[in-house]
Amino acid sequence: MLGEGGHLVFEKKHEQRVVFFGCSIAPHQVLGEWCKTKPAIREWAESVRRQGYNLVRPHFLDHYLTGASKTDLDFESEALDRFDYLVACLKENGIYLYFDAMTSWRGYKAGPGWSPQANAARFKSRIFFDEAVREHWKTGVQKLLQHKNPYTKTRLADDPVVAIV
């Protein structure tokens, strides 16, 4: 829910206990297949609120943002714009964001995420012992967290809509 001045309810009440009722989504479905327009994205966020959810976890966001990219660590512009707009709509509806830092087996590398090559990259397990994979992960996460959302005018790193990373 939104509080006074359009702030998320717990944004200004740090001492208040928060209980999240959340759902995981596949950005490829919500932002790619189901919601082809910004009004559809807005309508989807409103329906999530009406169902009583106050937290959304976009699962495989790294793959969604880089799946159509030509260069590693480069977010495809339309995918990033749709995600930015979704974040703004969620925020307007008092819905927090659970940000997965990395869920794809190929991290923030360009190209399809469900291919044998992507699976063979094994970034999710190699991150524990491979410095190059850790640096790739840090660069991708920093790029996303430091990116300024044109709809909220806020970086994810500073936005109270982000409840969990």
N, C-alpha and C positions, 0 to 999 in steps of 0.2 A: 504494500500500500504506500501511497505517497502521503507525506506529512505536510506541515505548513511550508509554504514557499516552494512546493514541488520537490522537496528533498525526500530521498528514500527515508523510511521511518527511522532506521537505526543510525543514519548518517550523523545525526547530531546528539544521539543519546547513547554514548559509549558504555554507560553503566547498565543499560537495559539488556536482559537476556534475549538472545535471538534463537528462534527455532526455525530451521529451514525445512521446507517441503519442496523437494526438487525433482527435476527430470533431466535425463540425458537425451541429447538430440544428435543426429547426424547432420552436420551442416550441408552435406551434399543433397540430402533429401529436403530439409526445410528451406534452404536458400537456393537450391538448384532445381529440384523437381516440383515441390509443392507451391512455393511462393516465387512466382516469376516476376512480380512487380513489387514496388515499394508499398503500395496500398495492401497487397497481400501479406507482406512481411509485418506491417502494422497490425493487420487483422489477426494474424497468427499470434503475435505477442499479446494482444488483448484477450484472445481465447485462452492462452496459458494462464493469465491472471484470473479470468472468470472460473477456471477449473481449480483455483486455489493454490497454484504453485507460486513460490516466491524466490526460486532459484533455478537457473538453467545451466546445464553443463554441455557445451558444444564439444562432442567427442570426435577426435580426428580432425580438429581445427587446423593443425599444421598441414595435414594432407590436403584439406579443402583449399587453403590459401596458396599452396604451391603446386598443386596437381596440374594446372594448365600453364605453369611458368616455364620459361625457356632456360632460366638460370637459377642455380641453387641459391637459397635464401632470398629469393625475389618473390614477393607476394603478387599474385595476379590481380590487376587493378579492379576488375569487376567483382571478384570474390571478396577482396578487402572492403570495397564500398558496401556490398551487401551485408557483410559482417558488421561494419561500423553502423549501418542503419539499424540492424537488428539490436545491437547494444543500446542505441538511443531509444528504440521502441521498448525494449525491456525496462530500461531505466524509467521511462515515462510511466510505465505500468507498475513501478515499485518492485520489479523483479531483479534480483541480484544475479551475478555471473560467477560461475565456478569455472575458472580458467585452467584447462589442462595445458601444461607447459610443453609436453611432447607425448603423443600417443601413437604416431605413425612409426612403422618399422624403419622408415627412411628419413625420419626427422623432417627438416625443412629443405630437403633436396627437391629439385624440379622433377616433374614427371608423375606418371600414374602411381598411386599408392598401393594398388592391389595386384601388382605384377610380381612374378617370381623374382625379378631383380630387386624390387623394393623389399620383399620379404627377406632376401638374402643379405641385405644391408645390415639387418639386426641391430639397429641403433639403440633400441630399447634395452638390449642386454649389454651391448658394447660400451654404453655410456659409463659403466662402472669401472672400466679398465683402459679405455682408449681415449687418450687426451684429445685427439683430433675430433672424435665424436662429441666429447664434452664441449669443446670450443664451438663446434657447429651448433649444438643445442643452445649454448649461452648466447651466441650471436642471434639466432632466430628468435629466442624468447625476448632478448633485449630489444630487438627491432620491433616486435609486436607491442611490447609494453611501453616503449618510448614513442610509438606512433600516435600522433594527435588525431583523434576522431573528429572529422569535420562537422558532424552532427551534434556532438556533445561539447565540442571545443576543449576536450580534456584528453590527456594521455591515459591509457589504461592503468599505468603505474600510479596515477594520482586520482583515479576515479573511484569514488566510494561504491559504485555499482559492482566492483570486483570484491567479492566476499572471500573467495578461496583461490589460491594459486597452487 
